[in-house]
Amino acid sequence: MFREIIRYKQALSDERCIEILKQTKRGVLSVYGTEGYPYGLPIDHWYCEENGKLYFHCGKTGHKLDALRQDPRVCYTVYGDGEAAEGEWALYFQSVIVFGEITFVEDEERIADICRQLSYKFTDDEHYIAEEIKGHLKATLVLELTPHHISGKRVQES
């Protein structure tokens, strides 16, 4: 069902793909839009090593949720800032694409824990994290992405 990378010599190992998912803070989540148009949005994520799933937090209403209720299949793409080889202007990028299915996490205790884990990607200020969760928990929904296929590659822009 999922296509193989055409330039297979540029493919990243499964281990490197997971490493990139753990290290990057955000990517683009693409859904089937409600009016037939694709809908991609930048969003923060947390990769859980225990179960191999990705988590996102959001409000309880909106275009993305309407689209997910119609079709839970998604594509999530992350990539780094890139780096130039010595003496070259073009950057080399590593990117990872995750195809999978979204389910909604609605249990408040799980939402709080996942939001805490996601927050650690940005700050280790426990007081700040606790206050944010306390102030926004009731209005927060968490999306759980179960990967069906993960691939990555290293490419040079030019």
Secondary structure, 3 states (H helix, E strand, C coil): CCCCCCCHHHECCHHHHHHHHHHCCEEEEEEECCCCCEEEEEEECEEECCCCEEEEEECCCCHHHHHHHHCCEEEEEEECCCEECCCCCCEEEEEEEEEEEEEEECCHHHHHHHHHHHHCCCCCCHHHHHHHHHHHHHHCEEEEEEEEEEEEEEEECC
